[in-house]
Amino acid sequence: MLTAVAWPYANGPRHIGHVSGFGVPSDVFSRYQRMAGNRVLMVSGTDEHGTPITVQADNENSTPQETADKYTRQIGNDLQGLGLSYDLFTRTSTGNHAEVTQQIFLALHRNGYVVPKTTRGAISPSTGRTLPDRYVEGTCPICGYDGARGDQCDNCGNQLDAAELINPKSRINGETPKFVETEHYFLDLPAFTKTLGDWLGTKNDWRPNVLNFTKNLIDDMRPRPITRDLDWGVKIPLDGWRDQPLKRFYVWFDAVIGYFSASVEWARRSGNPDAWQEWWNNADARSYYFMGKDNITFHAQIWPALLFGHNGEGDKGGEPGKYGKLHLPDEIVSSEFLTMSGSKFSTSRGRVIYVEDFLRDFGPDTLRYFISVAGPETQDTDFTWDEFVRRTNFELANEWGNLVNRSISMAHKNVGAIPRPEAPTAADEELKALSRKAFDTAGAHLARSRFKLAAGEAMKVVTAANKYISDQEPWKLKDDPARRDTVLHTALQVVSDANTLLTPFLPHSAQKVHEALGGTGVWAAQPELKEVDDLDIDGRVNPILTGDYAAEQAKWASTPIEVGTPLQKPSPLFTKLDPALGETGPEWAPIIKE
């Protein structure tokens, strides 16, 4: 199983809207797949090239590399804090990524899927400086939106050219740019019309928002530029191009190749440089791509086209490139937007809740749970503090936390260990059967990235277990210790089962429950943030996220608890939040004025 996770721009810290799309869903999926016994490779990294980085560097009076270094480490800390279990979270400014990107391009070039074309580029009249497309803004010629960028209109989503904008202005000084002729390479998207159309016709089980959006794109595909006039990015490996100071690959082109280049880097670091082939040249492998809905174009249209072109399988045919026939996406798991008061999170407008702040005050599992059960899985969803407090207090603290605490506390107080059951009744067997059955039901949902339904199945078990304890009243069975011990054993078995069912969602607290039940060792492994030498660039040190997930004990099955295992008095699993927080949020939260 390849879990390919969208690459965040290294131009600022992550907010909870970001991680609701690409972060938490991909990790819940990957943790389940590992628990189910599948070999998972979860890869991504920071997207560090292109104008988003140069614009931020200009704002901070810094260089693009310095800016990328700063935010890559900050983003790495955010994602580690959330417990996102990457096998490799790297960056696009590595020597490995540049080499892989250039090899993919050369295969496309040899097969005739990239063509040179003369276009018009923006120049600053006052400085003579090239203005990359994101440095130019104006009115969209298609929908009339005032504030469209030179590469795309965020209002209607259409691809644009800076020269097409109405009343274009430089974002640097507001002047009207001058447009001059410049040569670039374009991806010949129309040469994939039949290939992409036929391929998409086989994907009837994709989420409807992805499939419908992508099929509409096939009807009007145009050549798309893959190079631009910029001095920050991967160089073009052709004579007459490689030494030009202002010719680089477009950021969208090299970023999607990152899924493959990260797999290659992971293999090189693992000690087996060819290990990536098990996920990319293996017809039996499966690949799942996780992102927000604003990235569907690049993953359901552009990236498959690049793979077909490299493989020599576009409408023009061709020969496979250096890496052989690379595996196409099996599923595009795109989430909708997490919003506040009906609007997207926006750093520039102060409508933002940063992951770092959230983790400091509330910890990772409350956010992971909220995104899983109330996030934008299939439709835009508003984040409210009131709903967050309600979910945390009533579902995590009252339902799950209380079940764990009172079950283990009663067993600790009365027996000091996991008690021995005697003569189980129909009620006991019914509850255990319910929890065992949930593994099949919830597992089927998780395999299809239906996270709300899967979490709901786990919480049904929690609710049933709480009702069972209330009905059986083990605290009243002092004169019948055999029955009391049977009830407590049943409750603890179901606590163990529910903990397993919730592990993909709540890995940090799952480790605590494992230990509270007398378990030792790693139940749910966590990622590590490391500083490593670049494999190809002398003197360059890169932060990466990685982890030893093979060491974890969590398996997707009901495992019998062991009678006699010593128990200690448990600590509260979740702390209830002040209900008043639901009205205002914490002091650092943005104030949203309607």
C-alpha positions as CSV (number, residue, x, y, z in Angstrom):
1,M,0.0,0.0,0.0
2,L,1.4,3.3,-1.1
3,T,0.0,6.2,0.9
4,A,0.9,9.3,-1.1
5,V,0.2,12.5,0.9
6,A,-0.1,16.0,-0.5
7,W,3.0,18.1,-0.2
8,P,2.5,21.3,1.9
9,Y,4.2,24.5,0.8
10,A,7.2,25.4,3.0
11,N,6.0,29.0,3.2
12,G,4.5,29.1,6.7
13,P,3.2,26.9,9.6
14,R,0.3,24.5,9.0
15,H,-3.2,25.3,10.2
16,I,-5.9,22.8,11.1
17,G,-7.6,23.3,7.7
18,H,-4.5,21.9,6.0
19,V,-4.2,18.8,8.1
20,S,-7.9,18.0,7.9
21,G,-7.4,17.4,4.1
22,F,-4.0,15.7,3.7
23,G,-2.7,14.9,7.2
24,V,-5.0,13.1,9.6
25,P,-7.0,11.1,6.9
26,S,-3.8,9.7,5.4
27,D,-2.4,8.6,8.8
28,V,-5.7,7.0,10.0
29,F,-5.7,5.0,6.7
30,S,-2.0,4.0,7.0
31,R,-2.2,3.0,10.6
32,Y,-5.2,0.8,9.8
33,Q,-3.4,-0.8,6.8
34,R,-0.4,-1.6,8.9
35,M,-2.5,-3.1,11.7
36,A,-4.3,-5.2,9.0
37,G,-1.0,-6.7,8.0
38,N,-0.3,-4.8,4.8
39,R,3.1,-3.3,3.9
40,V,2.6,0.4,3.9
41,L,4.9,3.1,2.4
42,M,3.7,6.6,3.5
43,V,5.6,9.4,1.8
44,S,5.5,13.1,1.3
45,G,7.5,16.2,2.2
46,T,7.5,20.0,1.9
47,D,7.0,21.6,-1.5
48,E,9.8,24.1,-1.6
49,H,10.0,25.5,-5.2
50,G,8.2,28.1,-7.2
51,T,6.7,31.5,-6.4
52,P,5.0,30.6,-3.1
53,I,8.4,30.3,-1.6
54,T,10.0,33.3,-3.4
55,V,7.1,35.5,-2.5
56,Q,7.4,34.5,1.2
57,A,11.2,35.0,1.1
58,D,10.7,38.5,-0.3
59,N,8.3,39.3,2.5
60,E,10.8,38.1,5.1
61,N,13.8,39.7,3.4
62,S,15.3,36.2,3.2
63,T,16.5,33.8,0.5
64,P,14.2,31.0,-0.8
65,Q,16.5,28.3,0.7
66,E,16.5,30.0,4.1
67,T,12.7,30.4,4.0
68,A,12.3,26.7,3.0
69,D,14.7,25.6,5.7
70,K,12.8,27.6,8.4
71,Y,9.3,26.4,7.6
72,T,10.3,22.8,6.7
73,R,11.4,22.3,10.2
74,Q,8.4,24.0,11.6
75,I,6.0,21.9,9.5
76,G,8.0,18.8,10.5
77,N,7.4,19.6,14.2
78,D,3.6,20.1,13.5
79,L,3.2,16.8,11.7
80,Q,5.3,14.9,14.3
81,G,3.2,16.4,17.1
82,L,0.1,15.1,15.4
83,G,1.6,11.6,15.2
84,L,1.5,11.4,11.4
85,S,3.4,8.1,10.7
86,Y,5.4,8.9,7.6
87,D,8.0,6.4,6.5
88,L,9.6,9.4,4.9
89,F,8.6,13.0,5.0
90,T,11.3,14.8,3.0
91,R,11.6,18.0,0.8
92,T,11.7,18.9,-2.9
93,S,15.0,20.8,-2.6
94,T,17.1,17.5,-2.3
95,G,19.5,16.4,-4.9
96,N,17.6,13.1,-5.1
97,H,14.4,14.9,-6.0
98,A,16.1,17.0,-8.7
99,E,17.6,13.9,-10.4
100,V,14.3,12.0,-10.4
101,T,12.4,15.0,-11.7
102,Q,14.8,15.4,-14.6
103,Q,14.7,11.7,-15.5
104,I,10.8,11.8,-15.6
105,F,11.1,14.9,-17.9
106,L,13.6,13.3,-20.2
107,A,11.3,10.3,-20.7
108,L,8.4,12.6,-21.5
109,H,10.6,14.5,-23.9
110,R,11.8,11.4,-25.7
111,N,8.3,10.2,-26.1
112,G,7.1,13.5,-27.5
113,Y,4.8,14.5,-24.7
114,V,6.5,17.9,-23.9
115,V,6.9,20.5,-26.7
116,P,8.6,23.9,-26.8
117,K,6.3,26.9,-27.3
118,T,6.8,30.6,-27.4
119,T,4.6,32.5,-25.0
120,R,4.5,35.9,-23.4
121,G,6.2,36.5,-20.0
122,A,5.8,39.5,-17.6
123,I,8.7,41.9,-17.0
124,S,8.8,44.8,-14.5
125,P,9.2,48.0,-16.5
126,S,11.1,49.8,-13.7
127,T,13.6,47.1,-12.8
128,G,13.7,44.8,-15.8
129,R,13.1,41.9,-13.5
130,T,11.1,38.8,-14.6
131,L,7.8,38.6,-12.9
132,P,6.7,35.0,-12.5
133,D,3.0,34.4,-12.9
134,R,2.1,34.6,-9.2
135,Y,3.7,38.0,-9.0
136,V,1.0,39.2,-11.3
137,E,-2.6,39.7,-10.4
138,G,-5.7,41.1,-12.2
139,T,-9.2,40.4,-13.2
140,C,-10.1,36.9,-14.4
141,P,-11.1,36.9,-18.1
142,I,-13.4,34.0,-17.5
143,C,-15.4,34.7,-14.4
144,G,-14.5,38.4,-13.7
145,Y,-13.0,37.7,-10.3
146,D,-10.8,40.6,-9.1
147,G,-7.7,39.1,-7.6
148,A,-6.9,36.2,-10.0
149,R,-3.3,35.2,-10.2
150,G,-1.2,34.9,-13.3
151,D,-1.4,31.1,-13.2
152,Q,-4.9,30.4,-11.9
153,C,-8.1,31.9,-10.7
154,D,-9.0,30.7,-7.2
155,N,-12.6,31.7,-7.7
156,C,-13.4,29.6,-10.8
157,G,-10.4,27.3,-10.7
158,N,-9.4,27.8,-14.3
159,Q,-5.8,27.7,-15.5
160,L,-4.7,31.2,-16.7
161,D,-1.8,32.9,-18.3
162,A,-0.6,36.2,-16.8
163,A,-1.0,37.9,-20.2
164,E,-4.7,37.0,-20.3
165,L,-5.5,38.9,-17.1
166,I,-7.6,42.1,-17.4
167,N,-5.8,45.1,-15.9
168,P,-2.7,43.1,-14.7
169,K,-0.6,44.6,-11.9
170,S,2.6,43.6,-10.3
171,R,2.2,42.4,-6.7
172,I,5.6,43.9,-5.9
173,N,4.9,47.6,-6.7
174,G,1.5,47.8,-8.4
175,E,2.9,48.8,-11.8
176,T,1.5,47.4,-15.1
177,P,3.9,44.7,-16.3
178,K,5.4,44.6,-19.8
179,F,4.9,41.4,-21.7
180,V,7.7,40.0,-23.9
181,E,8.2,36.7,-25.8
182,T,9.8,33.8,-23.9
183,E,10.2,30.1,-24.8
184,H,8.9,27.3,-22.5
185,Y,8.2,23.6,-22.5
186,F,4.5,22.6,-22.3
187,L,3.0,19.3,-21.3
188,D,0.9,18.1,-24.3
189,L,-2.2,17.3,-22.3
190,P,-4.4,16.8,-25.4
191,A,-2.1,13.8,-26.2
192,F,-3.6,12.0,-23.2
193,T,-7.3,12.6,-24.0
194,K,-8.2,9.0,-24.9
195,T,-5.7,7.4,-22.5
196,L,-6.9,9.4,-19.5
197,G,-10.6,9.1,-20.5
198,D,-10.4,5.3,-20.8
199,W,-8.5,5.1,-17.5
200,L,-11.0,7.3,-15.6
201,G,-13.8,5.1,-17.0
202,T,-12.5,2.3,-14.9
203,K,-12.7,4.3,-11.6
204,N,-16.4,4.1,-10.8
205,D,-15.7,3.5,-7.1
206,W,-13.9,6.8,-6.5
207,R,-15.4,9.5,-4.4
208,P,-18.0,11.3,-6.6
209,N,-16.5,14.7,-6.1
210,V,-13.2,13.5,-7.5
211,L,-14.6,11.5,-10.4
212,N,-17.1,14.1,-11.6
213,F,-14.6,17.0,-11.4
214,T,-11.9,15.1,-13.3
215,K,-14.2,13.8,-16.0
216,N,-15.2,17.4,-16.7
217,L,-11.5,18.3,-17.1
218,I,-11.0,15.7,-19.9
219,D,-13.5,17.6,-22.1
220,D,-11.3,20.6,-22.4
221,M,-7.6,19.8,-22.0
222,R,-5.0,22.3,-23.2
223,P,-1.2,22.2,-23.3
224,R,0.1,23.3,-19.9
225,P,3.5,25.0,-19.3
226,I,5.9,22.9,-17.2
227,T,8.8,25.5,-17.2
228,R,8.8,29.1,-16.1
229,D,11.1,32.1,-15.9
230,L,12.4,31.9,-12.3
231,D,15.8,31.3,-10.6
232,W,14.4,28.9,-7.8
233,G,13.6,25.3,-8.7
234,V,14.9,22.3,-10.6
235,K,16.9,23.0,-13.7
236,I,15.9,21.7,-17.2
237,P,18.3,19.0,-18.2
238,L,18.7,19.9,-21.9
239,D,21.4,21.7,-23.9
240,G,20.6,25.3,-24.2
241,W,18.4,25.2,-21.1
242,R,20.3,23.8,-18.2
243,D,22.7,26.8,-17.9
244,Q,20.0,29.5,-18.2
245,P,19.8,31.4,-14.9
246,L,16.0,32.0,-15.3
247,K,14.6,28.7,-16.5
248,R,13.3,26.2,-14.0
249,F,10.5,23.6,-13.9
250,Y,7.1,24.8,-12.8
251,V,6.5,24.0,-9.2
252,W,3.4,21.9,-9.9
253,F,5.4,19.7,-12.3
254,D,8.2,18.7,-9.8
255,A,5.9,18.6,-6.8
256,V,3.7,15.7,-8.0
257,I,6.9,13.8,-9.0
258,G,7.8,14.0,-5.3
259,Y,5.6,11.0,-4.5
260,F,8.0,8.9,-6.6
261,S,11.2,10.7,-5.7
262,A,10.4,10.3,-2.0
263,S,9.9,6.6,-2.5
264,V,13.3,6.4,-4.2
265,E,14.9,8.4,-1.4
266,W,13.3,6.1,1.2
267,A,14.7,3.1,-0.6
268,R,18.2,4.6,-0.7
269,R,18.1,5.4,3.0
270,S,16.8,1.9,3.8
271,G,19.9,0.2,2.5
272,N,18.1,-1.3,-0.5
273,P,18.1,1.2,-3.3
274,D,15.7,-0.9,-5.4
275,A,13.1,-1.3,-2.6
276,W,10.8,1.3,-4.2
277,Q,10.0,-1.1,-7.0
278,E,7.7,-3.1,-4.8
279,W,5.3,-0.2,-4.7
280,W,5.9,1.3,-8.2
281,N,6.6,-1.5,-10.6
282,N,4.4,-4.1,-8.9
283,A,1.0,-4.6,-10.5
284,D,-0.4,-6.0,-7.2
285,A,0.5,-2.9,-5.2
286,R,-2.1,-0.3,-4.5
287,S,-1.6,3.4,-4.3
288,Y,-3.8,6.0,-2.5
289,Y,-3.4,9.7,-2.8
290,F,-4.7,12.0,0.0
291,M,-5.3,15.8,-0.4
292,G,-7.8,18.6,-0.2
293,K,-10.2,19.2,-3.1
294,D,-8.2,22.1,-4.5
295,N,-5.5,19.5,-5.5
296,I,-7.7,17.1,-7.5
297,T,-6.6,18.5,-10.9
298,F,-2.9,17.7,-10.2
299,H,-3.5,14.2,-8.9
300,A,-6.4,12.8,-11.0
301,Q,-5.3,14.5,-14.3
302,I,-1.8,15.9,-14.4
303,W,0.1,13.2,-12.4
304,P,-1.6,10.3,-14.2
305,A,-0.7,12.0,-17.5
306,L,3.0,12.3,-16.5
307,L,3.0,8.6,-15.5
308,F,1.4,7.5,-18.7
309,G,3.9,9.7,-20.6
310,H,6.9,8.3,-18.8
311,N,5.6,4.8,-19.3
312,G,5.1,5.4,-23.1
313,E,1.4,4.7,-22.7
314,G,-0.2,8.0,-23.8
315,D,-2.1,8.5,-27.1
316,K,1.3,8.8,-29.0
317,G,2.7,5.6,-27.5
318,G,6.4,5.5,-26.7
319,E,8.9,3.6,-24.5
320,P,9.1,3.4,-20.7
321,G,11.7,5.7,-19.1
322,K,14.5,4.9,-16.7
323,Y,12.2,3.7,-14.0
324,G,10.1,1.2,-16.0
325,K,6.4,1.2,-16.0
326,L,5.3,3.1,-12.9
327,H,2.0,2.3,-11.1
328,L,-0.9,4.6,-11.7
329,P,-3.1,5.9,-8.7
330,D,-5.7,3.4,-7.6
331,E,-7.7,5.9,-5.6
332,I,-7.7,9.7,-5.1
333,V,-9.0,10.4,-1.6
334,S,-9.9,14.1,-1.7
335,S,-11.5,15.8,1.3
336,E,-13.5,19.0,1.1
337,F,-12.6,22.2,3.0
338,L,-12.7,22.7,6.8
339,T,-14.0,26.2,7.2
340,M,-14.7,28.8,9.9
341,S,-18.0,30.7,9.7
342,G,-18.5,29.4,6.2
343,S,-15.2,30.7,4.9
344,K,-11.9,28.9,4.2
345,F,-9.1,29.3,6.7
346,S,-7.0,32.3,5.6
347,T,-3.6,33.3,7.1
348,S,-3.7,36.7,5.4
349,R,-7.1,37.5,6.8
350,G,-6.4,36.2,10.3
351,R,-8.9,33.4,10.0
352,V,-6.6,30.6,11.1
353,I,-6.0,28.1,13.9
354,Y,-2.4,26.9,13.8
355,V,-1.6,23.3,14.5
356,E,1.2,24.3,16.9
357,D,-1.2,26.3,19.1
358,F,-3.9,23.6,19.0
359,L,-1.5,20.8,20.0
360,R,0.0,22.9,22.9
361,D,-3.4,23.4,24.5
362,F,-5.4,20.4,23.6
363,G,-3.0,17.6,22.5
364,P,-3.1,15.6,19.2
365,D,-5.8,13.0,19.7
366,T,-8.7,15.5,20.3
367,L,-7.9,17.2,16.9
368,R,-7.4,13.8,15.2
369,Y,-10.8,12.6,16.5
370,F,-12.6,15.8,15.6
371,I,-11.3,15.7,12.0
372,S,-12.2,12.0,11.7
373,V,-15.7,12.2,13.0
374,A,-16.8,15.8,12.2
375,G,-14.3,16.8,9.4
376,P,-14.8,17.6,5.7
377,E,-14.7,14.0,4.4
378,T,-17.4,14.5,1.8
379,Q,-18.5,18.1,2.1
380,D,-17.3,21.4,3.4
381,T,-17.6,21.5,7.2
382,D,-17.5,24.4,9.6
383,F,-15.2,24.2,12.6
384,T,-16.7,25.6,15.8
385,W,-15.3,25.6,19.3
386,D,-18.7,24.6,20.6
387,E,-18.7,21.4,18.5
388,F,-15.1,20.7,19.4
389,V,-15.8,21.0,23.1
390,R,-18.9,18.9,22.8
391,R,-17.1,16.1,21.0
392,T,-14.2,16.1,23.4
393,N,-16.3,16.2,26.6
394,F,-19.1,13.9,25.7
395,E,-17.5,11.4,23.3
396,L,-13.9,11.2,24.4
397,A,-14.0,12.1,28.1
398,N,-17.5,10.9,29.2
399,E,-18.0,7.9,26.9
400,W,-14.5,6.5,26.0
401,G,-12.4,7.9,28.8
402,N,-15.0,7.0,31.5
403,L,-15.3,3.5,30.2
404,V,-11.6,2.9,30.4
405,N,-11.2,4.5,33.8
406,R,-14.1,2.8,35.6
407,S,-13.4,-0.6,34.1
408,I,-9.7,-0.7,35.0
409,S,-10.3,1.1,38.4
410,M,-12.9,-1.5,39.6
411,A,-10.7,-4.4,38.5
412,H,-7.7,-2.8,40.2
413,K,-9.6,-2.2,43.4
414,N,-11.3,-5.6,43.6
415,V,-8.7,-7.9,42.1
416,G,-5.5,-6.0,41.4
417,A,-5.2,-7.7,38.1
418,I,-7.3,-8.8,35.1
419,P,-9.8,-11.1,36.7
420,R,-10.8,-14.7,35.7
421,P,-14.2,-15.1,34.1
422,E,-16.6,-17.7,35.4
423,A,-19.7,-19.0,33.5
424,P,-20.4,-16.1,31.1
425,T,-24.0,-15.2,30.5
426,A,-25.8,-14.3,27.3
427,A,-25.3,-10.6,28.0
428,D,-21.5,-11.1,28.3
429,E,-21.3,-13.1,25.1
430,E,-23.5,-10.6,23.3
431,L,-21.3,-7.7,24.1
432,K,-18.1,-9.5,23.2
433,A,-19.6,-10.7,19.9
434,L,-20.6,-7.1,19.1
435,S,-17.0,-5.9,19.6
436,R,-15.5,-8.7,17.5
437,K,-17.9,-8.0,14.7
438,A,-16.9,-4.3,14.7
439,F,-13.5,-5.3,13.3
440,D,-15.0,-6.4,10.0
441,T,-17.4,-3.5,9.7
442,A,-15.0,-0.7,10.7
443,G,-12.2,-2.3,8.8
444,A,-14.2,-2.3,5.6
445,H,-15.0,1.4,6.1
446,L,-11.3,2.2,6.8
447,A,-10.2,0.3,3.7
448,R,-12.4,2.7,1.7
449,S,-11.4,5.8,3.6
450,R,-14.8,6.2,5.2
451,F,-13.5,7.5,8.4
452,K,-16.7,8.8,10.0
453,L,-18.4,5.5,9.6
454,A,-15.4,3.6,10.9
455,A,-15.1,5.8,14.0
456,G,-18.9,5.5,14.5
457,E,-18.6,1.7,14.6
458,A,-15.9,1.9,17.3
459,M,-18.0,4.3,19.4
460,K,-21.0,2.0,19.1
461,V,-18.9,-0.6,21.0
462,V,-18.0,2.0,23.6
463,T,-21.6,3.0,24.1
464,A,-22.7,-0.7,24.4
465,A,-20.0,-1.4,26.9
466,N,-21.0,1.6,29.1
467,K,-24.6,0.4,29.0
468,Y,-23.5,-3.2,29.9
469,I,-21.6,-2.0,33.0
470,S,-24.5,0.2,34.1
471,D,-26.9,-2.8,33.6
472,Q,-24.7,-5.3,35.4
473,E,-23.7,-3.1,38.3
474,P,-20.5,-4.9,39.3
475,W,-20.1,-2.6,42.3
476,K,-23.2,-4.3,43.8
477,L,-21.7,-7.8,43.4
478,K,-19.5,-8.0,46.5
479,D,-21.3,-11.1,47.7
480,D,-20.9,-12.8,44.3
481,P,-17.2,-12.3,43.4
482,A,-17.3,-14.9,40.6
483,R,-20.0,-12.9,38.8
484,R,-18.3,-9.6,39.5
485,D,-15.1,-10.9,38.1
486,T,-16.8,-12.2,35.0
487,V,-18.5,-8.8,34.4
488,L,-15.2,-7.0,34.9
489,H,-13.3,-9.4,32.6
490,T,-15.9,-8.9,29.9
491,A,-15.7,-5.1,30.3
492,L,-11.9,-5.1,30.1
493,Q,-11.9,-7.4,27.0
494,V,-14.2,-5.0,25.3
495,V,-12.1,-2.0,26.4
496,S,-9.1,-3.8,24.8
497,D,-11.1,-4.3,21.6
498,A,-12.4,-0.8,21.5
499,N,-8.9,0.5,22.0
500,T,-7.7,-1.4,19.0
501,L,-10.6,-0.1,16.9
502,L,-9.8,3.4,17.9
503,T,-6.0,3.1,17.5
504,P,-5.9,4.6,14.0
505,F,-7.7,7.6,15.2
506,L,-6.2,8.0,18.7
507,P,-2.7,6.5,18.6
508,H,-1.4,8.5,21.5
509,S,-4.1,7.6,24.0
510,A,-4.2,4.1,22.6
511,Q,-0.7,3.6,23.9
512,K,-1.8,4.8,27.3
513,V,-4.8,2.4,27.4
514,H,-2.5,-0.5,26.3
515,E,-0.2,0.3,29.3
516,A,-3.2,0.8,31.6
517,L,-4.3,-2.8,30.7
518,G,-0.9,-4.0,31.8
519,G,0.7,-4.0,28.4
520,T,4.3,-3.2,27.7
521,G,6.3,-2.1,24.7
522,V,5.2,0.0,21.7
523,W,1.5,-0.4,20.8
524,A,1.2,2.5,18.4
525,A,4.5,3.8,17.1
526,Q,5.2,7.5,16.6
527,P,7.3,9.3,14.0
528,E,10.7,10.8,14.7
529,L,12.1,14.1,13.4
530,K,15.7,13.6,12.4
531,E,18.4,15.7,10.8
532,V,20.2,13.8,8.0
533,D,22.8,14.5,5.4
534,D,21.5,15.1,1.9
535,L,22.3,12.0,-0.2
536,D,23.6,14.0,-3.1
537,I,24.5,17.6,-2.0
538,D,27.6,17.9,0.1
539,G,27.1,20.0,3.2
540,R,23.3,20.0,3.0
541,V,21.5,18.8,6.1
542,N,17.7,18.0,5.8
543,P,15.1,17.4,8.5
544,I,13.0,14.3,7.8
545,L,10.1,12.5,9.5
546,T,10.4,8.7,9.7
547,G,9.7,5.9,12.1
548,D,10.1,2.2,13.0
549,Y,6.5,1.1,12.6
550,A,7.3,-2.6,12.3
551,A,8.0,-2.6,16.1
552,E,4.4,-1.8,17.1
553,Q,2.1,-4.4,18.5
554,A,-1.3,-3.2,17.4
555,K,-3.0,-5.7,15.1
556,W,-6.5,-5.4,13.6
557,A,-8.2,-8.2,15.6
558,S,-9.7,-8.9,18.9
559,T,-6.9,-10.2,21.1
560,P,-7.8,-12.1,24.3
561,I,-6.6,-10.3,27.4
562,E,-4.5,-12.3,29.8
563,V,-5.9,-13.3,33.2
564,G,-3.7,-12.3,36.1
565,T,-2.0,-9.3,34.3
566,P,-1.4,-6.8,37.1
567,L,-3.3,-3.5,36.9
568,Q,-2.5,-0.1,38.3
569,K,-5.0,2.6,39.1
570,P,-5.5,4.5,35.8
571,S,-5.1,8.2,35.2
572,P,-7.9,10.1,33.3
573,L,-7.5,9.5,29.6
574,F,-9.0,12.9,28.5
575,T,-9.5,16.1,30.4
576,K,-12.9,17.7,30.1
577,L,-12.9,21.2,28.7
578,D,-14.6,24.2,30.2
579,P,-18.0,24.6,28.4
580,A,-17.4,28.3,28.2
581,L,-14.6,27.6,25.7
582,G,-17.2,26.6,23.2
583,E,-18.5,30.2,23.1
584,T,-15.1,32.0,22.8
585,G,-12.3,29.6,22.0
586,P,-8.9,30.0,23.7
587,E,-7.3,33.5,23.9
588,W,-5.1,32.9,20.9
589,A,-8.0,31.9,18.6
590,P,-9.2,34.3,15.9
591,I,-12.3,36.4,16.6
592,I,-14.7,35.8,13.7
593,K,-17.0,38.7,13.2
594,E,-20.1,37.9,11.2
